[in-house]
Amino acid sequence: MQLCVALDLEKKEDNLSLLQELKGLDLWAKVGLRSFIRDGAVFLDEIRKIDGNFKIFLDLKLYDIPYTMANAALECAKLEIDMLTVHLSSAKSALTILMQRLNALKKRPLIMGVSALTSFSEEEFLSVYNAPLKTQAITLSAMGKESGIDGVVCSVFESLAIKEALGKNFLTLTPGIRLNKNDKEDQERVANAKEAKQNLSDFIVVGRPIYQAKEPREVVLELLKDC
């Protein structure tokens, strides 16, 4: 299991300072919408300057009509990132075109499809998708696998079921990881790192428990023990 550190702080300098503290550790640097919109592609180069061994996870959750989405993914791949997220709800046609485009490259990032956001409660998910959360997450994941993507983003609570249905080589990435599960904030389906590993998560995403800590490096070292 691998650890992705979410760079969601208010200022670019704060994110870079956090990475300076974590230099030398085996991590993925997760760049989400806030940081990418504010700091741009140059921010990715600044991450590499701190530690060229950090893998870069661009978490943009692309969702659009097929060719627009594929073209956007291609531009992201040109930034030499290591992982990119897209929405499974964009449907098989969009995902298939996207993967055809990226597979033509000499090297492409891992493509992870978002199944159900971890902020969804069962009731909210049902109101949007008109289907039970876990059932639909597996259905969407199966469609994603057929389209050729590498894995899916899901909560810890769907990870094992997806693995059982689609095979252990189909990757799962699980956000909503907390040190204390009572600290939900805007997440609904949270778990800790040990539970993620038990449910065969390949990647975990941790943000606030790290960057809000007095000693972020110590928190990361403890998390890495559970990976």
C-alpha positions, 0 to 999 in steps of 0.5 A: 500500500502506498501513501499519497499526501494531499497538498491542499493548503491555502498557499503554494509556499505552505505546500512546498514547505510541507514537502520539504519536511517530508523529503526523502520519504517514499510518497506520492504528492497529490495535487488537487483542483485548488492547488493546480488552478492556483499554482499551475503546471509550474507547481509540479516542477517545483515539487520535483525540485524538492525531491525527484523521487516524489511521484506526482498524482494529479487529482483533477477528476476529469469529467466531460464529453469524450473527446474533450476529456481525452484531449484534457487527459493527454495534456495532463500526461504531457506534464509527466505526471504519474497518476490522474483521476477521471470520473467513471460517470463519464461512461464507457465511451469516454473512458475508452477513447481516453485510454486509446489516446493515452496508450499511444504514448510511450509512457502514460500515467496511471488512470484511476476512475472515481466511483463514489466520492467519499463525501457521499452518504448512502442517502445522497448517493441514492438520490443522485444515482438511483442505486445503492452505493456499493452496488453501483460502485462495483458496476461503475468499476467493472465498466472502468476495467472494461474501458482499460483504466488501471483502477478506481477511487473508492472508500475503504468500504468498497475496496474489498468488494471491488477487488473480489469482483474484478481481481486483485490487480485492479487498483483501488485508491482510498481517500477519507483516511483519518487517524481518528475516525471521529474527525470526519469534517466533510467526509462521510465514509472514513477509515484508518490506514490499517483498515485500508490495508485489510481491505486491500487498498493499493493507495491511501490519501491523507491530507488534514491529519498530516498538514494540520499536525505539529510534526507532519513527518512523524505522522507520515512515518507512523502512517508508512508503518501501516502501509 
